[in-house]
C-alpha cells in the first residue's frame, strides 16, 4: 500500500505527467470547448487552494528572512545591491521589449480588415460599458498600510510587504530571547505552508488539465486574430527573456542546464497554467533554495518582494503595448522618446503589479497619458489578448525573479566547494 | 373644421371622387386648392442623400423614411408626388418652402427657432439626438485621469466624463447650412465651429487630427460608424442623449390650413402605427441597407 502510494506520488510529480496533462487539457479545450468550459470551476478551485497559501507564506517568508538576516548582521549593502539589480533588471527588460517592438513594428501591420474587426468589437464594448458602472477603481499604488489587516484582507501585497519588512527589522533588532518565540512561530507557519503546497502539487496534473482546457476553450477569434502579429512578437520577447533568465541562473548555479530547467519546471508550468505569479511563489522558493542551492533567506525575501516590485513580465508587456500604440496612432518616436518609454513602462508595470487582480491594467494610463494615447483602447486590446499573454508573462515574472535571486544571493553551503 | 376632416377622410378613398367635387374644392384653403388642382405635391429635399431618411437607389427611385412619409402624405391627399432636390444645404431646403418653390419640405429638417422665423413647422415626426464623433487621440489630451473619474458622482450629466467639450477651446466640425451650426455655437460656446460641405469631408478632417470633434445627428453618425468600422480605433461616436434634435415638416408660414392638415395626418399615421413601423425599419434596424 505504501509502495503504491509512493509510485502515485512519483507519477504525479513527474514532468512527463505534467506535459501530458497540459497537452490533453489543450486538446480538450480545442475540440470540446463546452465541456472544457465546465471544467473551469475545478481549475478555479485549484488556483484558490494555491492562492490560499500565498498570503500566509508571503508574510511568514518575509518576516522570517528579514528577521534572521538582521540577527545574522546583514548589512544595508545587500539591500542596496538588491534595489540596483531590480532597477537595472527592469530597465533592461523595458529596453529589450521596446527595441524588439521598434524593429518589428507590430503597430503598422494592422490591415483594413483587422481594423474593421477590432473597430466593431470596440463599438460593441463601448455600447455595453456605458450601461455598467465600473467597480471601485484602483487609485494607484500605496506603500504604507493604514490598517495592515485590511491590506491583507483586500490583497494589497505592497503594503503588506512593507509592513512585514519593517516588522521583520524590528523583530530582528530585539534580543534573541524576545524575538525567538515569534520567529520560531513564523518559521513553523512557513514550513507548514510549504508542506501544504507540497501536497497540493500532487493534484497539479488534474489542476493543469482543467485550467488549460478551460483557458483554451475561451480563446475566441476576433481581436486575438487581428492582433496576431503583436501576439507573436510578445511570444518572441517572452522566449528571449526567459532564455536570458535561465541562462543567468545556469551560470550562477554552475550546474547543468537540464538541472536548472527541471528545478524550475513546476514554477514555470504553474505560472503558465494559473497566470498567477503568486501561486507559483512557493515552488519557486523551493526550486531556488532546495534544488539549486541558493541561500534560502535571500529567496524568501527576494521572491515575494520581487513578485510585487520586480515584475519583469508586466514591464515587458507594457513597453510592447506602448510602442505598439505609438506606431498604430502614427505618433513619431524620436530617439529622446525612447528614454521616456523605458521609464514609463517600468513605472506602469510596477504600479500594475501592486494592484489587486485585474485593476492593474488601468495603470497603463501612467504610460499612455504623457503621449496622449487613448487608455481605454489600450486596456480593451490588452484584455482581448489577455488569455494568451498573461500566462506567458507570468512565466517571465517567475523566471525573472528567480534570476534576480540568483544574482543577489550569496554563495550558499551547497555551492561553496 | 369638422367638414374638412370628413372631406379628408373621404379623400383616402380612390381619387376619382375628386372628379365631381369641383364645388367642394372652392371651399378649401388656397394652398390646398393649389395642390389638389395641380394634382401633384412638390416636396422639397436636400440634393445630397441622407440615409436613412432619403437616398437614391440604383434604379433611380428614392427610398428612405422621409420618402415613404412623403408618399403617405401624397396618397392621403390623392395626388401624385414630385421631389424637388435643388437645395445644396438644409437652409436652402427651408428657402424652397419660404419662396413657394416647394409645397412642403420633408428632408430630415431640424426644427429650430431660427428657421421658425421664416417657415412653420409641424410637430416633430422623429426625434433625433445630437451626436459627436471624437478623435480619440485628441480626446485623450483632455480626458480626466482615471483616478479622478472614479470620484465623479452618478448624477445624470449631459457630458458625463466629457466636460472638456464645453470648457475647452476645441475645433468642432459640422455641416454648413444645417441646424447644427447653430447647435454647435449654442452648446459649445468656447469651441471654434468649422463648416464642411459634407459629413465625409468633416470626418476626413477629423481623422487627420485637424478637428477635435464632428457634431451631427445620431442617425447619421450611427450610419457612418457602421460603414467605417475600421476607423473606430481612431474615432469614437458619442450620443448626447439630453440634446434633442426634433425633425419636422416645413410649410410656408402663411399656409395655416396645410400645416393643420399635416399635423392631423401625422397624428393619424402615429395612431395607426405607420410612423412606428417606419422608425423601426429605418432608424432602429439596419435591414433597409440590403434593399
Interface residues (C-beta under 8 A of the other chain):
Chain A: X112 X113 X115 X116 X117 X118 X119 X120 X122 X123 X126 X133 X134 X136 X137 X139 X140 X328 X329 X331 X362 X365 X368 X369 X372 X373 X374 X375 X377
Chain B: X136 X137 X138 X139 X140 X141 X143 X145 X146 X147 X149 X150 X154 X225 X228 X229 X230 X231 X232 X233 X234 X236 X237
